[in-house]
Amino acid sequence: MEYIDNIPIYLQIKDILYRKIISNQYELGSQLPSVRQLAVQFSANSNTVQKSLKEMTEEEVIIPQRGKGNFVTEDTSIVEKLKAHIVSEMFDATYDKLHSLNMDDTEIMNSFNTYVKKREANHE
C-alpha cells in the first residue's frame, strides 16, 4: 500500500475504512477484520491500525464487542454524517483549487455541470 508522506498513516487508514463503510463494502452491523488482518491488508503496524480503530470507536462509527471484535455501527445517521463530511472535504479542496485558477463561482458551477453531462453521456 502506498501512503501520502505528509498525512499520518492512521488517518489514511481511517479514510479508507470510512470509504468502505460508506460504499457498503463493510455493511452496517458487519464485523470488521481483526486488527492483525487489517495491519497485513494495509501493510501497517498493528498499533497504527489500533489508533485508527480507537478514533473510529470514539466517533461511534465502529462498536467494539469484547471478545468478538469491532463492528460497523448500525446507526445510519452516523454513516450519513460521515458521508456528508467526506463529500464536503472533497468539494472544499476542489473549490479552492478552481478558485486558485481565478474561476468565479458561476464558472465553477458551469464547468461542473458540463463535466457531469459529459460523464453521463460516456456511461450511456
Secondary structure as the mmCIF struct_conf table of DSSP 4:
data_model
#
loop_
_struct_conf.conf_type_id
_struct_conf.id
_struct_conf.beg_label_comp_id
_struct_conf.beg_label_asym_id
_struct_conf.beg_label_seq_id
_struct_conf.end_label_comp_id
_struct_conf.end_label_asym_id
_struct_conf.end_label_seq_id
TURN_TY1_P TURN_TY1_P1 ASP A 5 ASN A 6
BEND BEND1 ILE A 7 ILE A 7
HELX_RH_AL_P HELX_RH_AL_P1 ILE A 9 ILE A 22
TURN_TY1_P TURN_TY1_P2 SER A 23 ASN A 24
BEND BEND2 GLN A 25 TYR A 26
TURN_TY1_P TURN_TY1_P3 LEU A 28 GLY A 29
HELX_LH_PP_P HELX_LH_PP_P1 SER A 30 SER A 30
STRN STRN1 GLN A 31 GLN A 31
HELX_LH_PP_P HELX_LH_PP_P2 LEU A 32 SER A 34
HELX_RH_AL_P HELX_RH_AL_P2 VAL A 35 PHE A 42
TURN_TY1_P TURN_TY1_P4 SER A 43 SER A 43
HELX_RH_AL_P HELX_RH_AL_P3 SER A 46 GLU A 58
TURN_TY1_P TURN_TY1_P5 GLU A 59 GLU A 60
BEND BEND3 VAL A 61 VAL A 61
STRN STRN2 ILE A 62 GLN A 65
TURN_TY1_P TURN_TY1_P6 ARG A 66 LYS A 68
STRN STRN3 GLY A 69 VAL A 72
HELX_RH_AL_P HELX_RH_AL_P4 THR A 76 HIS A 99
TURN_TY1_P TURN_TY1_P7 SER A 100 ASN A 102
HELX_RH_AL_P HELX_RH_AL_P5 ASP A 105 ASN A 122
TURN_TY1_P TURN_TY1_P8 HIS A 123 HIS A 123
#
